[in-house]
Amino acid sequence: MKKYTNVLVGIDGSEQSEMAFNKAVTITTQNDATLSLLSVINGERFPNTSTVGYGFIDRSVYDTSVSEMKKKLATYKQTAMDAGVKDVNIDVKIGNAKVELGSDYPRDNDIDLIVVGATGLNFIGRMLVGSTAAYVIKEAPCDVIVVKTDEDNKPVDLQKTTYPEI
């Protein structure tokens, strides 16, 4: 079986994404692959004053969030490098997390494995925006691993690690 060469992990600040990161570091190290850490800040369309109707709002409103997430990803990058990963890319995008993780970023960056956490949202959130993991599984142009266990492959109570129920 061919080794993975470009591994992508989605980071959203949830405990599940932390678990996915840890598994991705292990996989990347075992395959001597490149690890890409991607965080997507929700930047859906909002009405603006443009004559063409709906469009993206001024992206500068996201500058603080992007800057903070880049700092967090830099910490993850250092952790991965300390664990033996030789090549780590970090990127923060503004847009739709499902589309960026499931299709755009993998296709643009020759990703051959995506690692995501099982869920980062509570029930209401999943109903409103849907499951990112489910979308990625369906749309990804490559293999996808959905992490539901800890580093010792012990089951994790996802109910306790997701964002609080509303």
N, C-alpha and C positions, 0 to 999 in steps of 0.2 A: 504494500500500500504506500502511495506517495505521501511524503510528509507535508504538513501544512507549512506555508511560507509567510503568509500575511494574516494575522489574527486580529480581529476587531472586537473590542468590548465596549458596551454602552455604559456610561457612568451617569447616574442621575441623583446621586446622594442617598439613595435608599440602601438599606442593609442588603437587599438582594443584589444590587449592583456591586457592592463590596464583595459579596460572595462570588459573583461572576468574575470580578477582577482577579481574585485570588486563584480561581481555577484557570483563568486565561494565562496568568503568569506561569503556572505549572506547565500548561500545554505549550506555551511559547518557548519555554526553556527546554522542554523535552524535544521539540522540533527544531531548535535553533532558528526560530522564526522572528519576524518583525511583529511587534505589538503596537496596535493603534488604539489609543484611548479617545473616545468620542463622547462629548456631552452636547446635547441639543437643547437649546433654550426655546421654549414655545414661542413662535413668532407667526401666529396666524394672521390672516387678512383682517384689517379693520377699515372702516370708512375713513376717508380723508377728504381734503378740499380739492383734490384733483378733478379736472373735467372728465377724466375717463372713469370716474366712479370709484370702485374699490381698488385699493392697492396697499402695499405694505406701508406701515407707518414709518416715520423716520427712525432708522436703525440706531441712532445715537441713544435712544431711550434704553437700549440694551447694554450699553458700554460698561456700566458698573457690574452687571450680572456676568457678562463675558469675562471681564477682568478677574472677578472673584473665582469663577469656574476654572480659568486658566491657572490660577494659583493652586487650586485643589488638584488639578490634573498634573501639575508639576510635582506635587508631593507623591502622587501615585506613580509618576514616571520614575522618581528617585527610588521608590520602594521596589519597583520592577527591576531596575538596574542593579540594585543591591542584591536582588535575588538571582541575578545572573542573566537577565534579558539584555542582549547587546544593543538592540535597536528599538527605540520606543518613540512613536509619534504621538503628539497630542493635538487635538483640534476641538474647537467649540464652534458649533453652527447655530444659526438662528433659523427656525423653521418648524417642521413637523417631525418629531422624533421617530415615528414609525417609518416615514418615507426615507429619512436620512439614514437610519440604521438598516432598514430592510432592503433598500435598493440603491439610492443615489451614491452614498459613500462607498459601499462595497464595489459597485461597478466602476467608480472613478478611481479607485485605489487598489484594484486587483486583489481584493480580500477573498480568501478561500475558506475562512472559518469565522463565524460570528458567535460570540459568547454573550448571552444576556441573562439577567435575573428573571425568575419566574413571574414576579409581579412587584410593582412598586406602589400601586394604587389601592385604595380601599374599594369596596363594592360600588359605591356611587361614582367614583372616578372611572372605574372600568366601564360602567354603563354609559357615562358621558363621552369618554374619549376612546373606549375600547382597549383591548389588550395590545400593548406594543409587542410583547413576545409572540402572540398569535399572528399578528401582521407580519413580523419578521420571518417567522417560520413559513408562512404562505408565500411571501414575495421575494425572499432572498435568493440571489443567484448562486449561492454556495451552501455548504453545510452550516447548520445552526445547532449550538448546544444551549439548552435552557437549564440553568442551574437551580436545583431545588434542594441541594444538600450542602453541608459545610465542607471544610477542607479535608475532613476525615471521612467524607461520604456518608455522614450520619444525617438522617432526615431532619429538616428544620421545620418548626411549626410556622408556616408562612403567615398564619393569622396573627401571630405575635410580632412578626417582623415587618409587616406592611404598615403603611400610614394608618393612623387611627380611623376606625369606622365613624361615619357621620350619623 
